[in-house]
Amino acid sequence: MCATVLGVALWATRGISPLNPDTPSYLYFDPSRTVGYPAFLWLVKLLIGHAAAAAPVQMSLLALSLFLLGWSFHDLMGRPRLSLAFQVFLVASPDLWRFSAELMTEALATTSVALWCAQLLRLIKRPSPRAYLLLALISAAGMLIRPSLMVLFAGSAIAALLLKSRRQRASAVASLVPIGLGAYLLTPLALLIVHGSSVTTSPVARGILQHTLFCDDAAAAGDADAEFVDRDSAGVRQYLDGAPPDVGIALQHLYSAPLRFDSIIPGLGRLHNAEAGWQADPIVGRVARERIEANPLCYARSVLRNYWDLVTQASPHVGAEGARVDQFLAVHPPVPIASEPPLPSDARALQRGAGELHVAPPPAHAAIGRFGTKGSPLLLLLGRVLYGAAALVGLPCLAALIIQWRKSFPDWDMVVLAAMGLVFHSLFLGTAIVELSLIRYTVPAWPIVGTTLATAFAALAARNRMREGERRHALAPATI
């Protein structure tokens, strides 16, 4: 089944360009990136000879990880029909394969989460320090691919309750610290080897800034950098004030990338004689911090709203929401922003990446386009129901684990559901702090959604069978 779906996905996505505007930062190991995905691309080029092969390779790894997750679930449950339904669920997401066709971290991030879920299920049946060590190493790999996946360490800490003895559990949790620290230090070490400098930055500042761009009274008076940031965003805020609330949120998504990457970052870079966008990250971080301090409630509301949208997979980009945005744009043409040319190093990297992948480079500036009605309404509703159900299962199980732990040792299903619930909500809360609610950020949680729902169903079915057996035993006639 996995091989068949992989073949269909490779054929269906053959027309998608692997080059995303962020791809060169991974291909050439930008200091704002962790080492995991650049190392993968380097290995593909070393073994196969060209970077374009990374797209089918990462899709194949994704299919393999979903197969291993389905296998681990069947090995634990031993219920063929449920295992079959679970495997169908894992491979059935169109977004999963669509985003995996680009040279971005979605495919390997989802692969890491699927392998983590698979090893968590194997730990139930075969608990051992060695099995737990593999769970911790998978967490480290996920963190190296996408930093937000450091939350896998939090889930792994809960999973230590699956080990048999208190000594093993304490030792397992203690091992997470050196493994996580080692993963953290790998990136500056790799940068030192590749570029001769261990200086790192982070795209976190750029992400936090976008939440504050649409907040009023957030610019620091007399600060040239802050005033430059507010130059275009002030006009956009006035434009958004005339839109209905739901349309306004969608328009924030449309304007976020052009404001940051076509205007603010290259503009600040030129003001400070920077060659590449990552060199402006400290300045962006300072301005973002000042804007949060000026209007903290606006930032907090934006984070919470996007956290909710991520958890429930709500998106203003698709369905009827997208159609309403298009209707507004038809009547109210988008307000223009003052675009800046890309910084020299970024422009060269994008051209080099396009040549290496044998595709046309993307436009220098993102247009304020339209969403259109995309996707089946039924599939959109189903996605929201599934993500919402996984969210509702995870939090109560985490709370119940904390309460039950004080009274008696928790059951394995409670431990597993609590661990996945913590990862699910921590991942989306961490993402919401620095990003807007884009569908691609929900893709890596897909294996957790499926595993949470399938495990909860199997656990409830097992307990119902147990209660039914006890009831029948109580009603059976006594024998001498």
Backbone hydrogen bonds, N-H to C=O, Kabsch-Sander energy under -0.5 kcal/mol:
donor,donor_aa,acceptor,acceptor_aa,energy
5,V,1,M,-2.5
6,L,2,C,-2.4
7,G,3,A,-2.2
8,V,4,T,-2.3
9,A,5,V,-2.8
10,L,6,L,-2.7
11,W,7,G,-1.8
12,A,8,V,-2.9
13,T,9,A,-2.0
14,R,11,W,-1.1
16,I,13,T,-1.7
20,N,18,P,-0.7
23,T,20,N,-1.9
25,S,22,D,-0.9
26,Y,22,D,-0.7
26,Y,23,T,-1.6
27,L,23,T,-2.6
28,Y,24,P,-2.4
29,F,26,Y,-0.9
30,D,25,S,-3.3
33,R,30,D,-2.4
36,G,144,L,-1.6
37,Y,144,L,-0.6
39,A,35,V,-2.4
40,F,36,G,-1.7
41,L,37,Y,-2.4
42,W,38,P,-2.4
43,L,39,A,-2.3
44,V,40,F,-2.3
45,K,41,L,-2.3
46,L,42,W,-2.1
47,L,43,L,-2.5
48,I,44,V,-3.1
49,G,44,V,-0.9
49,G,45,K,-0.7
53,A,50,H,-1.1
54,A,51,A,-2.3
55,A,52,A,-1.2
57,V,53,A,-1.9
58,Q,54,A,-2.9
59,M,55,A,-2.0
60,S,56,P,-2.0
61,L,57,V,-2.3
62,L,58,Q,-2.0
63,A,59,M,-2.2
64,L,60,S,-2.3
65,S,61,L,-2.4
66,L,62,L,-2.2
67,F,63,A,-2.0
68,L,64,L,-2.5
69,L,65,S,-2.1
70,G,66,L,-2.3
71,W,67,F,-2.5
72,S,68,L,-2.5
73,F,69,L,-2.2
74,H,70,G,-2.2
75,D,71,W,-2.7
76,L,72,S,-1.7
77,M,73,F,-2.8
78,G,74,H,-2.5
83,S,79,R,-2.7
84,L,80,P,-2.6
85,A,81,R,-2.3
86,F,82,L,-2.4
87,Q,83,S,-2.4
88,V,84,L,-2.3
89,F,85,A,-2.2
90,L,86,F,-2.2
91,V,87,Q,-1.6
92,A,88,V,-0.7
92,A,89,F,-0.9
97,W,93,S,-1.0
98,R,94,P,-2.4
99,F,95,D,-2.4
100,S,96,L,-0.8
101,A,97,W,-0.6
101,A,98,R,-0.9
102,E,99,F,-1.2
103,L,18,P,-2.5
104,M,102,E,-2.3
109,A,105,T,-2.8
110,T,106,E,-2.5
111,T,107,A,-2.2
112,S,108,L,-2.4
113,V,109,A,-2.0
114,A,110,T,-2.6
115,L,111,T,-2.5
116,W,112,S,-2.2
117,C,113,V,-2.5
118,A,114,A,-2.4
119,Q,115,L,-2.6
120,L,116,W,-2.1
121,L,117,C,-2.0
122,R,118,A,-2.0
123,L,119,Q,-2.0
124,I,120,L,-0.8
125,K,121,L,-1.1
126,R,122,R,-2.7
132,Y,128,S,-2.1
133,L,129,P,-2.3
134,L,130,R,-1.8
135,L,131,A,-1.5
136,A,132,Y,-2.2
137,L,133,L,-2.3
138,I,134,L,-2.2
139,S,135,L,-1.8
140,A,136,A,-2.0
141,A,137,L,-2.3
142,G,138,I,-2.5
143,M,139,S,-2.2
144,L,140,A,-2.0
145,I,141,A,-1.5
146,R,142,G,-2.9
149,L,146,R,-2.6
150,M,147,P,-1.9
151,V,148,S,-1.3
152,L,149,L,-1.9
153,F,150,M,-1.7
154,A,150,M,-0.6
155,G,151,V,-1.8
156,S,152,L,-2.3
157,A,153,F,-1.9
158,I,154,A,-1.4
159,A,155,G,-2.0
160,A,156,S,-0.9
160,A,157,A,-0.6
161,L,158,I,-2.0
162,L,159,A,-2.2
163,L,160,A,-1.6
169,R,165,S,-2.1
170,A,166,R,-2.5
171,S,167,R,-2.4
172,A,168,Q,-2.4
173,V,169,R,-2.3
174,A,170,A,-2.1
175,S,171,S,-1.6
176,L,172,A,-0.7
176,L,173,V,-1.1
177,V,173,V,-0.5
177,V,174,A,-0.9
179,I,175,S,-1.6
180,G,176,L,-2.6
181,L,177,V,-2.6
182,G,178,P,-2.5
183,A,179,I,-2.1
184,Y,180,G,-2.1
185,L,181,L,-2.1
186,L,182,G,-1.0
187,T,183,A,-0.7
187,T,184,Y,-0.5
189,L,185,L,-1.7
190,A,186,L,-2.8
191,L,187,T,-2.6
192,L,188,P,-2.1
193,I,189,L,-1.9
194,V,190,A,-2.8
195,H,191,L,-2.9
196,G,191,L,-0.7
196,G,192,L,-0.9
197,S,191,L,-1.0
201,T,31,P,-1.9
205,A,202,S,-0.8
207,G,203,P,-2.0
208,I,204,V,-2.9
209,L,205,A,-2.2
210,Q,206,R,-1.3
211,H,207,G,-0.8
211,H,208,I,-0.8
212,T,208,I,-1.0
212,T,209,L,-0.7
213,L,209,L,-1.3
215,C,212,T,-1.9
218,A,215,C,-0.5
221,A,219,A,-0.6
223,D,220,A,-1.6
224,A,222,G,-0.7
227,E,223,D,-2.7
228,F,224,A,-2.0
229,V,225,D,-2.2
230,D,226,A,-1.9
231,R,227,E,-0.6
231,R,228,F,-0.9
232,D,228,F,-0.6
233,S,229,V,-0.9
234,A,230,D,-1.8
235,G,231,R,-0.6
236,V,232,D,-1.8
237,R,233,S,-2.5
238,Q,234,A,-1.9
239,Y,235,G,-1.8
240,L,236,V,-2.6
241,D,237,R,-1.6
242,G,238,Q,-0.5
242,G,239,Y,-1.1
243,A,240,L,-2.0
248,G,244,P,-3.0
249,I,245,P,-1.9
250,A,246,D,-1.6
251,L,247,V,-2.4
252,Q,248,G,-1.7
253,H,249,I,-1.3
254,L,250,A,-1.6
255,Y,251,L,-2.4
256,S,252,Q,-1.8
257,A,253,H,-0.7
259,L,255,Y,-2.5
260,R,256,S,-2.2
261,F,257,A,-2.9
262,D,257,A,-0.6
262,D,258,P,-1.5
263,S,258,P,-0.6
263,S,259,L,-0.5
264,I,259,L,-3.0
265,I,260,R,-3.1
267,G,263,S,-1.8
268,L,264,I,-3.1
269,G,265,I,-2.3
270,R,266,P,-2.0
271,L,267,G,-2.0
272,H,268,L,-1.5
273,N,270,R,-1.2
274,A,269,G,-3.6
279,Q,276,A,-1.1
280,A,277,G,-1.7
281,D,278,W,-1.3
284,V,280,A,-2.7
285,G,281,D,-2.9
286,R,282,P,-2.0
287,V,283,I,-2.4
288,A,284,V,-2.7
289,R,285,G,-2.3
290,E,286,R,-2.3
291,R,287,V,-2.2
292,I,288,A,-2.1
293,E,289,R,-2.4
294,A,290,E,-1.6
295,N,291,R,-1.5
299,Y,295,N,-1.4
300,A,296,P,-2.6
301,R,297,L,-2.6
302,S,298,C,-2.0
303,V,299,Y,-2.3
304,L,300,A,-2.5
305,R,301,R,-2.4
306,N,302,S,-2.2
307,Y,303,V,-2.4
308,W,304,L,-2.3
309,D,305,R,-2.2
310,L,306,N,-2.2
311,V,307,Y,-2.5
312,T,308,W,-2.1
313,Q,310,L,-0.9
314,A,309,D,-2.5
318,V,315,S,-0.8
319,G,374,K,-1.1
321,E,318,V,-0.7
322,G,318,V,-1.3
323,A,319,G,-1.6
324,R,320,A,-2.1
325,V,321,E,-1.8
326,D,322,G,-2.2
327,Q,323,A,-2.1
328,F,324,R,-2.0
329,L,325,V,-2.5
330,A,326,D,-1.9
331,V,327,Q,-1.2
332,H,328,F,-3.0
339,S,337,I,-1.2
340,E,262,D,-4.2
345,S,275,E,-2.2
346,D,275,E,-0.7
347,A,343,L,-2.6
348,R,344,P,-2.3
349,A,345,S,-2.2
350,L,346,D,-2.2
351,Q,347,A,-2.1
352,R,348,R,-2.6
353,G,349,A,-2.6
354,A,350,L,-2.2
355,G,351,Q,-2.2
356,E,352,R,-2.4
357,L,353,G,-2.1
358,H,354,A,-0.7
359,V,354,A,-2.1
369,G,367,A,-1.6
372,G,322,G,-0.6
374,K,372,G,-0.9
380,L,376,S,-2.5
381,L,377,P,-2.4
382,L,378,L,-2.5
383,G,379,L,-2.5
384,R,380,L,-1.8
385,V,381,L,-2.3
386,L,382,L,-2.6
387,Y,383,G,-2.4
388,G,384,R,-2.4
389,A,385,V,-2.6
390,A,386,L,-2.3
391,A,387,Y,-2.1
392,L,388,G,-2.2
393,V,389,A,-2.0
394,G,390,A,-2.2
395,L,391,A,-1.7
397,C,393,V,-1.5
398,L,394,G,-2.0
399,A,395,L,-2.4
400,A,396,P,-3.1
401,L,397,C,-2.2
402,I,398,L,-1.8
403,I,399,A,-2.0
404,Q,400,A,-3.3
405,W,401,L,-2.5
406,R,402,I,-0.7
406,R,403,I,-0.7
407,K,404,Q,-1.4
408,S,404,Q,-3.1
415,V,411,D,-1.8
416,V,412,W,-2.6
417,L,413,D,-2.4
418,A,414,M,-2.1
419,A,415,V,-2.5
420,M,416,V,-2.5
421,G,417,L,-2.2
422,L,418,A,-2.4
423,V,419,A,-1.9
424,F,420,M,-2.7
425,H,421,G,-2.4
426,S,422,L,-2.4
427,L,423,V,-2.6
428,F,424,F,-1.7
429,L,425,H,-2.4
430,G,426,S,-2.7
431,T,427,L,-2.0
432,A,428,F,-2.4
433,I,429,L,-1.5
434,V,430,G,-0.7
434,V,431,T,-0.9
435,E,431,T,-2.1
438,L,436,L,-2.0
441,Y,438,L,-1.4
442,T,439,I,-1.8
443,V,439,I,-0.7
445,A,442,T,-0.9
446,W,443,V,-2.1
449,V,445,A,-2.3
450,G,446,W,-2.3
451,T,447,P,-2.6
452,T,448,I,-2.7
453,L,449,V,-2.2
454,A,450,G,-2.6
455,T,451,T,-2.5
456,A,452,T,-2.4
457,F,453,L,-2.2
458,A,454,A,-2.5
459,A,455,T,-2.7
460,L,456,A,-2.4
461,A,457,F,-2.6
462,A,458,A,-2.4
463,R,459,A,-2.1
464,N,460,L,-2.3
465,R,461,A,-2.2
466,M,462,A,-2.0
467,R,463,R,-2.5
468,E,464,N,-2.4
469,G,465,R,-2.4
470,E,466,M,-2.4
471,R,467,R,-2.4
472,R,468,E,-2.5
473,H,469,G,-2.2
474,A,470,E,-2.0
475,L,471,R,-1.8
476,A,472,R,-1.1
